[in-house]
Every structure is written in C-alpha cells, then in structure tokens.
C-alpha cells in the first residue's frame, strides 16, 4: 500500500509541476524531482521501461532548470 501511495504522489506531483512550470523556475526543479521520484517508483514495482523514461525526463528537466534559473550575484560577474 505504501508503494502505491508513493507512486500516486510522485506521478500526481509530476502533473502539477508540469502544469505550473511556466510560472517559475522552481516548478521546473520540482518537475525534475517528481520525475526522479516516479523513476524510483517504477524501479520499486520492477517496471524498467518506465523507470528509464522517467529517469531521462528527470535529467532533461534538471538540465532545463540549470539553463533557466536566475544566477546569483557571484555568478553574474558583477
């Protein structure tokens, strides 16, 4: 039962974060974390294709977050 609840929360969070990612870079990071959680869930239920696809989505989203996140003052060169 706990594994199923974890899966519902992971995939549900993915949907919410994806819907909100245009509002802030934080939601892109949340989407990446949700994809990683969904990948972990897939591993737990031995669904290897789903685990791989969600792992790839997690990496893609994390790279996108790195590209769009605001830079701190030290990184701007000012």
Order of alpha helices (4+ residues) and beta strands (2+ residues): alpha-alpha-alpha-alpha
